[in-house]
Structures are given as C-alpha cells and as structure tokens.
Amino acid sequence: MYNHRKIEKKWQKYWLENKTFKTTENNLKKFYVLDMFPYPSGSGLHVGHPEGYTATDIIARFKRLNGYDVLHPIGWDAFGLPAEQYAIKTGNNPNDFTQKNINNFRRQLQSLGFSYDYKKEVNTTDPQFYKQTQWIFLQMYKRGLAENRDIEVNWCEGLGTVLANEELITLEDGSVVSERGEFPVIKKPMKQWVLKITDYADKLFEDIDSLDWPSSLVSLQKNWIRNDDGSLHIRDWIFSRQRYWGEPFPLAFDENNNVILIEDLPVELPYIENIKPSGNGESPLANDKKWLFFEKNGKKYRRETNTMPQWAGSSWYYLAYILKNDDGTYLDINSNEAKEKFKKWLPVDLYIGGQEHAVLHLIYARFWHKVLFDIGILSTPEPFYKIVNQGMILGPDGQKMSKSKGNVINPDDIVEKFGADTLRVYEMFMGPIEDTKEWDTSGVEGIRKWLERVYKLYDLLLENTYSLSPSPKIISEWNKLVRDITKDIESLKFNTAISKMMIFINAVYKEKTINIEAMIGFPIILSLFAPHLAEELLEKCGKEDISKFSWPKYFAKKIIDNAKIIVVQVDGKVRGRFEINEEYSEKEIIDKAFGIENVSKYISNKEEIKHIYIPNKILNLITKKK
C-alpha cells in the first residue's frame, strides 16, 4: 500500500537532518532559481502558490543532478500595511502574529517537499536584514538619489498614511479609495522622501532588451517607463509611509532641521504597544518619545518618523539570500567576500512568479540593482536574467479563488488526503506553466492512481514478478524518455514531461520487463516531480538517496525511434532485416548486419565480401568463394 503520510514525513525528516539541500559552492556551474517573495498572510497558502514553487523546485533538483551549485532559497516579505491594519484592529503588535504566519507558511512549504535551503531564509523584519536596506538608502542619499521633497501625495485619513497609486481603487462614481478597507483618499501636499528613479529611466528602458523575459512583460515595463510620445511616464518614487510596521529610515534632524545620517546601523524599530496613527500626519513612531529623541555629543536630535514602504525589502531581497550565513548572520553587503559571492551567483538565472509583480516590483528591483552596480557592489547590470509568469489556478467553479466565493482549495487538505507528491504532479500536469487553469478534483484523483501504479510496479519488480531482462523495446523507450524529458525540463514543459513518464510506465506494464538502468533511473527522473515517492522507490531498490546520483544519460543508438528498416541481402537474396535510426553510420550498419545469425551463416566461409549500401533501405553483401 502506498502510504503517502508515512513516506512523506519520513523523507522530509531525512532531508532536514541530512541538510540534503544545503547550498554548495563546489562546482564551476551555478544556477540561481528564485520564487517571488511571498507575503506571509494569516490565511496561509492556497493551491495557487505551489504551482510556481513546484516549477522552481523541479529546476533546482534537475540542476543539482546535472552537477550545478544551486541556490534555491525562500524568505518572507513580512513588513507592510495588511499586518499593521490587523494589529490595530486586534490591539496586537504586528510582530507576534507575523511570526506565527511565517511559521505556518514554512510548515506548509516543508509539507510539500520543496528543496529550499532553510539556512538561507530571510525575513524583512529582521534588524540584520533591514540594516542592509538602510545602508543602501544611505548610499542613494549620498549620490543625490534620495531627497526630502514637498510633493502631492495620496493621503488616506482612515489608514493614517500615504498610499502608492497601486494601492488605490477608483469607484464607479469616480471617487478614489484605498484598496484595503476602501477608505476615502485625497490629494494632499506633504514633505516626503523621494527616490529619483527617473535618473535611471533610460537604462531601465534600454537594458531590458538584453533579458529573456516574456514579450508581454517587456512591453509592460517599457510602457511604464515611457509612453508613446517618448516624454517620461515613470515618476520619482515616493518612498515614505506614515506607518509603524516598516523599515525605519537611518536619518535624524538637528535643532535647525538639518538632515543627519545615522551610519551606526541598524536603526531598530522599537516595540510599541499602541501603533495607532499619531493623528498629526506622522507615523505611530512619533508617539514613542523615548525612541524619537536622542542626544549625541551634547546635541539633541529627532529621528525620522516615516518608515520605508514594503517595496524596500523586496527591491534587494534576492541579494540577501547570497549574504545569509548558516549561523543566521549576514555578510556586510559592502564587504569583499560579499562582492565575490555576488560575482558567483548573479544574475538570477530563473525567476518565477505571478503577473501581479510584473511592473513595479521588477522596476524597483532593477533600479536598486543598477545603483549597486554603479557603486561597485555588484558586477552585473541586471538582477533577473529569465522570468516566467505562472498562470492563475482558478477554483473548481472557474472563478478566481477567494474566501468570499467559498472556492478556495487549501493545500493542507490535498496533502492530507492525496499526498504532497500528488499535488505537485497534478499542478504541473494541468497545463503549461504560463496558462490559467481550472482546479479539478477528479484530475487530482487520477494523478494519485498513477502514482499508486508506479509504486505497485516496483513491488512487482522486487518480487521478481516482472523481469529484469529487458526487451529492445523497453531499452529504446527508456533512452527515449531520458532524451525527451531532458528537453522538456530545460524548456519548462512540465506537463508533457509527465505525459512521457506515464507512457513509459505503461510500456513497462505491457512488456512486463525493465532494464536495470531504468529501474534505478526512473525514480531519479520522478524525484523532480514526486520527490518523496521517488526516494522511497530508490531505497526499496537498495540504493542511497537521490542526492548521491546524477541525471540519467541516454544513448541515441539504443532508440528505435523514427526507425528505418534495413533489408540485408547476401548475393541478392534477403537474409535479414533490422531497425536503425538516423544516427547510425554505414560501418555500424555493416557490423550490425554481420551480427545477424541468418546473415552470418551465409558469409562465414567466404574469402571476400563487398557491399552495396542504399542509405536507410538495403545493404547487399556480395561474396566470393574461397
């Protein structure tokens, strides 16, 4: 019986204890595969999240098996307005339940068997993380890219903060409200920190053509930067929020209101019980007088009370994974060791995530990256070489999943009933990664039955019910599977890769035989999609865990694919025939003909043998008697 609960817990425990997915730095080849930064909401994952995570995990596992050092990390975009509003409503400090949300997300991700290196995990609310955010901001200030400017902003009294354009909704009557809570929003002049992203507009526009991004994404980016008449569309980035739950600015003001840079980092966010808006347009930090005022060298200073927007941490978090040490500390971003690591790992080779981050997050991250490139921290001008936007998974009713519609599928329920491997394989089998797809529970059941069939096959093989003396057809099918699935994985065609695995398993059942290479190799291929079951099958075969193996190789000459039938004549009479493929040379065809028993008996006692070969059709052997 395929007991997924027992098998999955067993292998998840094994991977953690053996640090199976620890990031290595031993090889010349590297691959950095990244998921878009998740926000750890209280509702946890829904089944749309694992689609992208499974895709990146397949590639991470594939690259490791092919001899690459792989960086495949996860972390938490944990500051921001949703947590702050929930904290105000419930009277809690946002740190407490944010940590609970993170623990729940991590539990869910681990239950799905993703091969993350959890020693690389980052959290934007960690002072050691935002210490580096603050340092980057200071470099921008020193380069004239950050200034405190009087500017018209979107002010939301109900939330007590400035909102970015993307956080607004325009109602049918033309009024503008906040996306969260639908509070009224007005235009209001205020003094705000602004980052001069427009100084980088030309580079952001031109350099995008060097990247392997979907054409629709490139168009979105270009249209955001410049509109049709050539003048700029992009505006300087309003970078302050009147919120508590965000990165503090490393700035203060003296008694004459001059800006003072605080270089002794991090400037830590104080723990405040009451995080309600200050009521005077400042953030709740203005209420904490102990934190707000300080003295240095006999002079009094007042700290900046605005905090940075949630975009700050997500603009450079992919660098934080590279800086994170196993002991929980970070390398300083400006250190020589950090610069060497950036040279090793950047750019990100594959970045997968939803379309909702297609414009602003990517523009902001590219901007920060280019600033760090210009000041000599980074050696690549762009952060993300290849991006794939995953399609949405709709509910069983064909609509976007939401609590209000009652159509949300919880992955915990699927994992409990069918297993994590079933969920992973099903989500990849639904269709191309980029397409929008509709959840279908009967499809989940079908995948579960197929995995049971694979499990049963190994019982039959180990009981010697099926033979390990392979037929030429099975040898061909195995080599064809390795050849085709390798191409499919490299081109992210995961649904067709699964179809080919199904075809192979059907062939084995039909022939009742398998070759030993396939018996050991199939779990290695399966491990990309269904890692727990794959490890179990390999262990049943008496082998070590999959991390000790390499990706299987195929031999073209063993593939009876697009086969040509060669008719072998001896002195004009047909004495045999055999299949070849296009990669056979003439010499190999002659050698194969000589190996046919019915041919060899007619040529064995001849003094001389000449031949006439009509490619891919006839080989005529002409003999001369001794």
N, C-alpha and C positions, 0 to 999 in steps of 0.2 A: 504494500500500500504506500502511495506517495503522500507522506505526512509532511505537508509544507510547513506547518508551525514548528515542528521539531527540527527539521532540516534548516530552516531559515535562521532560527535563533542560534543554532549550533555554529553556523558559518559566520554570522555577524560577530559572535563572541570570539571566534578564532581570528578573524581579520583584525579586530581591535587589539587583542592580546599579542598578536604577532606583528603588529604595525605593518601589515601587508601593503598598505597604500601610502606609506611614507614617501615623501618627495625625495628622489635620488638626484645626485649631481655627478654621476659616474661616466656618462656617455657623451659622445660628440653631438649626437642628435638630441634635440629638445622639442617638446610640444607643450604649449600653454593653452589649455582648454578651459573656458570660463562660462559660468552661468551668470545671467544678470542678477544683480544684488537683490536678494529678497527682503521685503519688509515683514518682520515677524508679528503679524496681526494676531489678535486673540482667537480668531476663528480657525487658525491653523491652515494646513494645506487643503486644497481641493484637487480633484483629479486632473485639472488643467496644468498644475505646477509640475508634476513628474514627467510630463511629455518632454519638455526641454531638458530637464535634469537627466532623464534616461538617455537622450541623444548624446549629451556631452559625456556621459559615463561610458557609453559604447565606444566613443572615440578614444577616451582616456585609456580604457582597457586594451583596445586594439593597438594603440601606440606603444604601451608598455610591452606588450607581447612582441612588438617589432623592434625592440631594442632602444627605445627612446627614454630619456629622462622626461617625466611627465609632471607638470604642475596642474593639479585639479583640485582647487580649493572652494570653500564655502564660507560665508560670513553674513553679517546682519546689518542692514541699513536701519538702525534702531532709533534714531532721533526723529523728530517731526511732529506735525500737528495732530494726527489721529491719537497718538499716545497722550499728548498734552490735554486734548479735549476730554478724553476718557478719564484722565486723572482728576480734572476739575469737576466733572460730574460725580465721580465716586469719592472724592476727597482723599485720594491716594497720591503718593509721589509716583511719577511715571516709571521710575527705575525698577520698582518692585515687580509690577506686573509685566514690564518689558522683559525682565529676566525670565519670568515664568513662560512667556510666549516663546522666547528663544529656546528654552529647554524643551518645550513641546515640539517646535519645528525640528530641532535636532533629533529628537526621538523618532519623529515621523520619517525623516530622511534616512536615519540609520535602519529603520524597519524596512526600507526599500532597497537596501544593499548598495547604495551609491559609494563609489570608491574614492571618497574625499579623504584628504589628509587633514584630520581634525586638529592637528598641531598648528596648522596654518590658519585656523579660524580667526576671523577678525570681527570686531564689534565697534561701530562708530561711537558708542557711548563710553568706551574705554579711554581714560585720560591719556594712556600711552599711544592710542590711535590718534586722537584729535590733537595731541601735541604736534604731530607732523602736519595736520591740517593747518594749525595755527602758524607753523613755520613757513609753509607755502604762502599763506596770506601775507606774512611779513615781507617775503621776497617780492610779491606783487606790489605791495605798498612802496617798497624801496625803488622799484623800477617805474613808479608812476602809473601803475595799472590799477590801483585802488585809491579812491578818494571819497571824502565825505561831502556829499553834494545836496543842495536843495533841489528836490525833484518831485514831480506829481506822481502819487502812488495810488494803488487800490487799497483803500482803508476799510476794514471791516470792524465796526464797533462791537458787534456781537461776539466776535472771536478775539477782539482786542489786538489785532495785528494787521500788518501789511500782507497782501496776498499777491502772488505772481499771477500773470494772465491765465496760465494753465490751471489755476485753482478756482477759476470763476465759471459761472454758468449765466448765459443770457436767457431770460424767460421770454415767453410769447409776447408779453406786453412791452418788451424792450428793456425792462429793468435788469440790473446785474446783481447777482447774489453769489455767495460763497458756495463752492461745490459741497463742502462739508457743512451741513446744517441749514443751508440756504438762507443765511443771514444777509441783509442788505449791504451792498458795497458802494462806496462813493469815491470820487477822485479827490485827493487832498494833498496839498504841498507839505512835504516833510523833509527833514535832513536825514539822508540815508547813505550807507556805504554802497558804493557802486564799483563794479569791476569793469574795466574798459575792454570788453571782448571785441568791440568794433576795431580796435587796433590790430586784431588778428583776423579780421574778416577775409582779407584777400587770401591768406594762407589757408584758412579753413575752407574756402571755396575751391581753390585750385588743387590742393593736395588730395582731395577726396577721390580724384580720378585714378590715383595710384593704388586704390584699395579694391579688394574683392568683396564688394558689397552688392546687394540686390539693386537693380537699376531704379526701382521704386523708392528705395531708401536714399539713394544718391540724389534723386530729384527732390525728395522732401527736404533734405539737408540744404541743397543749393537754393531752393525756393525760400527757405527760412533766412538764408544769409543775404540773398539779393533777389529783388523782384524783377519783373520783365524789362523795366526801363534801365536797368544797370545800376540807378541810385541805390544806398544800402537799405535792406529790410530789417536786418538784425539791429537791436538796440542794446546799449550798455546794460549790464546785468545788475539789477537791484539786489544787493547781497545781504541786506539786514532784515531780520524778523523780530517783531516785538513779542518774543516767546521765551519761555523758560527752557524748554526741552530742545536744546541745540548747542552747538559748539560756541563757547564764549570767544569773543574777539581778544587777541593779545594786545589790547590798547587801553590807555587811560588818558585823562585830560588833567592838566595842571590848573592852578587857580585862574590862569589867564585863558583857559580853554584851548591851549595848545595840545596837539596830539603827542602822546608819549608812547613809544613802542616798548612792549614788555618782552624782553628776549629770554627771560628765565621761564622756560616752558616745562610743563603745560600750565596754562591758566585754567585751574579746575572749576568745574561747575559746582556750586555749593548745593548741599542737600537742603531743600526748602519744603516745609510742610504746606504752606499756603502758596499755591502757584497761580492764584487768580490774577488777571491783568491788573496792572498798577493803577489804572484809571486816569493816568496823565499822558497816555500815548507811549510810555516806555514799557519795557518787558517786566514781568514779575520780579526780575533780579533787582529792580530799583527798590523793592520792599526790604531787601536784606542789607541793612545798613552796615553790618559787620564786614560783609564781603565787598560792599560798594566803595567804601573809603579806606585808604591806607596811607601810611606815611613812609617816606624814604628820604634819608639824608636831610631830615628836618623839614621836608616839603610835603604838602598834602596833595593827594591825587584822588580822582573819582574815576572808577572803571567805566568802560563802555557797557551799557546795559542791554543793547541789542545782542542777539545771537545770530549765528550763521544759518542759512537755510539748509534744509535737508539735502539739497543738491551738493553741498560742500563735500561731505564724506564720500558720496558716490562718484565724485569727479576724479578721485585718485585711488579708490579702494583696491583696484587691481594691482597697484604698486605695493600696497600694504601686505598683501599675501607674500610677496617676494621678500619683504623686510622682516616678516614674522619669524622669530626663533622658536625652537622646540620648547624652551623654558617659559614662553609666554611674553618675553620681551621683544622689542623691535630694534633692528639696526637703525641708526640715525640715517635719515634719507640723504643727508649731505656727506656721509662717510665714503671713503674709498671702497670699502667692502660692499656697500650698497650699490655703488656705481658699477662694480664688476658683476654683481648679481643681475642688475638691470640689463647689462650687456648680454648676459647668458640667456635671460628668459624673454625679453621683449623683442618684437611686439607680441601681443596675444594672438595666437595662431587661429583660434576659432572661438567666437563669442556668440552664444545662442540665447535668445530671449524674445519677449513679446514686442509687438509693434508699438505698444504704448510708450516705449522709451526711444522711439526711432528718431526723435528730433532733439529735444532739449538735453537729456542726459548725455547723448553722444556728442553734441556740440560743446557742452560744458567740459566734458572729459577731454575732448580733443584740444580745447583751449588751454586747460591746465597743463596737459602733456606738452604742448608746444612751448609754454612758458618755461617749464622744467628742462626742456631740450635746449632752449636758448641760453639758460644759465649754466648749462654743462652738467646737469644731474643725470639726464637721460641721453642715450646715443641714437635713439630712433625718433623721427619727427611725428610719427602717428602711433596711437596706442593699440588699435584693433585692426589686424590685417584682414580677417574674413569674418563677416557677420551673417548669421542666418536668423530670420524672424520666424519663430514657430507659429503655426496656426492655432486658432482657438478651438478648444473642445467644448462643444455645446451640450446642454442637458439632453436627456432622453426625449424631451419634447421639442428639440430643435431650436431652443432659445438659449441665450447666454445664461450661464448658471448664476443664480442669486438666491439668497435666503428668502427674499420676498416671494419668489416664484415657487419655492419649495422643490427646486430641481437640482440642488447641489448634491454631488456624489462625493462622499467622504472616503479618501483612500484607505483610512484605517479599517473601514468596513470591508472593502475589497480585499485588503491584505489578510484580514482575519478569516474570511470565508474561502477565498480562492488562492491566496498567496501573493507575495510581492513579485515573484517571477512571472506569474500570470498577468498581473497589472502591467509590468514593464513590457512584456512581449505584446500584450494586447494594444497598448498605446502606440507602439511602433508599427504594428500591423494594420492599424486603422487606415493609413494612407500616407502620402508624402508629408514630411515634417512641416512643410510650409502651409499645407492646406487646412481649412476649417473642417472639423469632423464632428459627427454626432455620436454621443455615447449610446452604446447598445449592449445591454447586459447579456443577451444571448451570444454576442460575439466574445464576451469575456469567458463564458462557459465553454465555448468552442476551443479557445486557446488552452484553457485548463485541461480539457480532454486530450489535446495534442501533447501537452507536457506529461500527462499520465502515460500516454502511449510511448513516449521516449523513455520514461522511467521503466516501463514494463519490458521494453526491448532489451535493456541492459540486464534485467533479471533472466530473460531468455538466453542471452549470450553467456552469462556467467553460470547458468545451469547446463550449458552445452546443448541446449535445445536447438540453437542456431549455430551454424558452422563458422569457424574462423579460417576456412579455406575459401578464399574469395573467388567469385566468378569474374571474368573480364569485364562484365557489365558494371559490377559494383566498384571495381578498381577505377573504371572510367568515370562513373558517377561521382566517386569521392574526389578525384582530381578536378573534375569539372566544378564541383561545389566549391572547392578551395579557390579555384581561379575566379569564378563568377562572384562569389561572396566578398572576396577581397576588393574587387572593383566596386561593388555595391556599397561597402562600408566607406571606402575612400570618397565616394560621391554622395554620401549621406542618404542612400536609397535603402533605408532600413526595412521598409515594408516588403520590397522584392527580395531582400536577403532572407527574410523569414520564410517567404514562399519557397525559396530554393532549399532551405533546410527541411521543410515539410516534404518536398519532392524526394529528397534523398532518403529520409526516414521511410517513406512509402516504398521506395525501391528496395531497401534492406528487408522490410517485411515481406515483400513479394519474392525476393530471391532466397530469403532465409539464410543469408550468409553475409559476412562483412570482413574486410581486411583489418589487420591489427592496427595499421596506421589510422584508419578511420575510426576504429573503436576508441582509440586514445585521443585522436584529433577532434572528433565531433564535440566532446564536452568543452574543448578549448574554444572552438567557434561559438558554441552555445553560451559560454560564460559572459560574452559581451551583453547578451540579452537577458539570460536567466542564470545569474551567477551562482546562486545557492544550489540549485539543482545540478548545475554543471560540476561544481566542486564535489558534490555527493557522488555523482556518477564516476568521476575520476578516482575518488577514494575507493569506491566499490571495485574498481579495476586494479587496486593495489598500488596506485601511484600517488606521488606527492601533490601538494596543492598547485593550482594553476599558475601562480606567480613564478614557479620554477621552470615553466615551459616557454617555448617560443611559438609564434604564429605558424600554423602548418604551411608547408610548401607543396606546390603541385608540379607534376611533370606532364608537359603537353603531349608527349608521345604516348602516354597511357590513356589519353582521352579519345574515345571513339565518338568524336563529335564532328559534325559536318563530314562524316566519314565517306571516303571513296572506296569502292570495291576494286581491288586489283585482281585481274584474272591472270593466273600463271599458266603458261603453255610450255611444254617441253617438246621441241621439234614439231610445233604446230598443233599439238593435242592438249586440251585443257586437263591439267593435273591438280589444280587447286585454286583457291581464291582467299583473300583476306582483306580486312579493313585497314585503312590508313587515314591520317589527317594531313593537312596541307604542310605540316612542318617536317614530314619525313623527307630525307634526302634519297637520291637514287641508290646510293650504296646501301643505305639502311633497308630499302625495299628489297634489294637483291639478297641481302643477308637474311631477311625475314622469309623470303621465298625458299631459300636453301634449307631453312629450318622446318619446312612443312614436310611431314613424313612421306606423303604421297608424291611429293616432288623429288625429295632426296633419293628415293629408291630408283628413279629413272636417270639420275645423273651421277650416281655414286661411282660407277666403273668407267666413266668417260674420260678420255685423255685431255680433251679441251672443251671448254664451254664458253660460247659467245652469247651475247644477248642483244635483243632489240626491245627498247622500252618506249611505249607510248604513254606519256605522263598521265597519271591518275586513271589509267584504263587497263593496259595489257603489258605484261612482261613475258616475252617469248625467249626461252632458253634454247640455244641451238648447240647440239652436241656433236662431238667427233669421237668415234670409237678408238680404243687403244690398239 
